[in-house]
Amino acid sequence: MNTMLAAFFGGWEIVLILAVVLILFGAKKLPELAKGLGTGIKEFKKATREVTEEFQNAPVETTTKPAPAPSRADLPVAQSSNPPKA
C-alpha cells in the first residue's frame, strides 16, 4: 500500500496534503479524525477477513441428485379450444 501511495504522490505532495488537512480541520480535530480512520480501516479488514473465512469454510457440493421425472398425474391437462360437437 505504501509503495502504491508513493507511486502516485511524491514527498512534497504528501506534505502539501497534510498541511491542507491541518489548516482545514485544525490541530485538535486531527487525532479524532485519525482515530476514526483507524477504526474504519480495522472494521473493513475484519469484515473482509470474515467473508474470506466464510468462503473457505463453506461446504462444496460435488454431486447433485437429478430431479425425478414427473408422473402422468403431475402433468397438466390440455384444454381444447373447440367444444365437442353433439
CNS distance restraints for C-alpha pairs under 8 A (distance, minus, plus):
assign (resid   1 and name CA) (resid   5 and name CA) 6.28 0.50 0.50
assign (resid   2 and name CA) (resid   6 and name CA) 6.09 0.50 0.50
assign (resid   3 and name CA) (resid   7 and name CA) 6.09 0.50 0.50
assign (resid   4 and name CA) (resid   8 and name CA) 6.70 0.50 0.50
assign (resid   5 and name CA) (resid   9 and name CA) 6.03 0.50 0.50
assign (resid   6 and name CA) (resid  10 and name CA) 5.93 0.50 0.50
assign (resid   6 and name CA) (resid  11 and name CA) 7.95 0.50 0.50
assign (resid   9 and name CA) (resid  13 and name CA) 5.71 0.50 0.50
assign (resid   9 and name CA) (resid  14 and name CA) 6.37 0.50 0.50
assign (resid  10 and name CA) (resid  14 and name CA) 6.50 0.50 0.50
assign (resid  11 and name CA) (resid  15 and name CA) 6.37 0.50 0.50
assign (resid  12 and name CA) (resid  16 and name CA) 6.07 0.50 0.50
assign (resid  13 and name CA) (resid  17 and name CA) 6.17 0.50 0.50
assign (resid  14 and name CA) (resid  18 and name CA) 6.17 0.50 0.50
assign (resid  15 and name CA) (resid  19 and name CA) 6.14 0.50 0.50
assign (resid  16 and name CA) (resid  20 and name CA) 6.25 0.50 0.50
assign (resid  17 and name CA) (resid  21 and name CA) 6.23 0.50 0.50
assign (resid  18 and name CA) (resid  22 and name CA) 6.10 0.50 0.50
assign (resid  19 and name CA) (resid  23 and name CA) 6.17 0.50 0.50
assign (resid  20 and name CA) (resid  24 and name CA) 6.08 0.50 0.50
assign (resid  21 and name CA) (resid  25 and name CA) 5.98 0.50 0.50
assign (resid  21 and name CA) (resid  26 and name CA) 7.69 0.50 0.50
assign (resid  22 and name CA) (resid  26 and name CA) 5.10 0.50 0.50
assign (resid  22 and name CA) (resid  27 and name CA) 6.20 0.50 0.50
assign (resid  22 and name CA) (resid  30 and name CA) 7.20 0.50 0.50
assign (resid  25 and name CA) (resid  29 and name CA) 5.84 0.50 0.50
assign (resid  25 and name CA) (resid  30 and name CA) 6.73 0.50 0.50
assign (resid  26 and name CA) (resid  30 and name CA) 6.64 0.50 0.50
assign (resid  27 and name CA) (resid  31 and name CA) 7.83 0.50 0.50
assign (resid  28 and name CA) (resid  32 and name CA) 7.79 0.50 0.50
assign (resid  29 and name CA) (resid  33 and name CA) 6.18 0.50 0.50
assign (resid  30 and name CA) (resid  34 and name CA) 6.06 0.50 0.50
assign (resid  31 and name CA) (resid  35 and name CA) 6.03 0.50 0.50
assign (resid  32 and name CA) (resid  36 and name CA) 6.15 0.50 0.50
assign (resid  33 and name CA) (resid  37 and name CA) 6.08 0.50 0.50
assign (resid  34 and name CA) (resid  38 and name CA) 6.02 0.50 0.50
assign (resid  35 and name CA) (resid  39 and name CA) 6.13 0.50 0.50
assign (resid  36 and name CA) (resid  40 and name CA) 6.12 0.50 0.50
assign (resid  37 and name CA) (resid  41 and name CA) 6.20 0.50 0.50
assign (resid  38 and name CA) (resid  42 and name CA) 6.12 0.50 0.50
assign (resid  39 and name CA) (resid  43 and name CA) 6.17 0.50 0.50
assign (resid  40 and name CA) (resid  44 and name CA) 6.14 0.50 0.50
assign (resid  41 and name CA) (resid  45 and name CA) 6.19 0.50 0.50
assign (resid  42 and name CA) (resid  46 and name CA) 6.17 0.50 0.50
assign (resid  43 and name CA) (resid  47 and name CA) 6.13 0.50 0.50
assign (resid  44 and name CA) (resid  48 and name CA) 6.21 0.50 0.50
assign (resid  45 and name CA) (resid  49 and name CA) 6.06 0.50 0.50
assign (resid  46 and name CA) (resid  50 and name CA) 6.17 0.50 0.50
assign (resid  47 and name CA) (resid  51 and name CA) 6.21 0.50 0.50
assign (resid  48 and name CA) (resid  52 and name CA) 6.10 0.50 0.50
assign (resid  49 and name CA) (resid  53 and name CA) 6.15 0.50 0.50
assign (resid  50 and name CA) (resid  54 and name CA) 6.08 0.50 0.50
assign (resid  51 and name CA) (resid  55 and name CA) 6.31 0.50 0.50
assign (resid  52 and name CA) (resid  56 and name CA) 6.24 0.50 0.50
assign (resid  53 and name CA) (resid  57 and name CA) 5.98 0.50 0.50
assign (resid  54 and name CA) (resid  58 and name CA) 5.96 0.50 0.50
assign (resid  70 and name CA) (resid  74 and name CA) 5.89 0.50 0.50
assign (resid  70 and name CA) (resid  75 and name CA) 6.95 0.50 0.50
assign (resid  71 and name CA) (resid  75 and name CA) 6.81 0.50 0.50
